Amino acid sequence: MKKGLFIALIAAGLFFNSGCSRNVDDVKQNAESTFEDNGFKIVGYEGYKLSPVMGGYVWYTLKKSDDNGITYQACIGKWFDEYHMYGLKAVDAIKPR
């Protein structure tokens, strides 16, 4: 019983992780155009986080297309056939004098 459960957990982990990594690669390839559609340009890559439900999120450092001097962070995730931007935040909107 325990051996069967262990094998099932390993198989499920391999199944979910293989799909997650493919999704992350796809998100990386489409991130630039997704951010451009929302008025941002990528200035840095921060990393990714795998998710068994969404596949994965890829985090970036951004600037507005009409550079207002503020740096942003956000991630891209894919939901079915659409790419969505999540967790947008201004990193240095308030600067010390």
RAGI-V305007 format. One record per backbone hydrogen bond with DSSP energy under -0.5 kcal/mol. NH is the residue of the N-H (numbers start at 0). CO is the residue of the C=O. If there is no record, write none. Layout:
NH:CO, NH:CO
This chain:
4:0, 5:1, 6:2, 7:3, 8:4, 9:5, 10:6, 11:7, 12:8, 13:9, 14:10, 15:11, 16:12, 17:13, 18:14, 19:15, 20:16, 21:17, 22:18, 23:19, 24:20, 25:21, 26:22, 27:23, 28:24, 29:25, 30:26, 30:27, 31:27, 33:29, 34:30, 35:31, 36:32, 37:33, 37:34, 38:35, 39:34, 40:62, 42:60, 43:60, 45:58, 46:58, 48:56, 50:54, 54:50, 56:48, 57:75, 58:46, 59:73, 60:43, 61:71, 62:40, 63:69, 64:38, 66:63, 66:64, 71:61, 72:88, 73:59, 74:85, 75:57, 76:83, 77:55, 78:76, 78:81, 79:77, 81:78, 83:76, 85:74, 88:72, 90:70, 91:70, 94:92
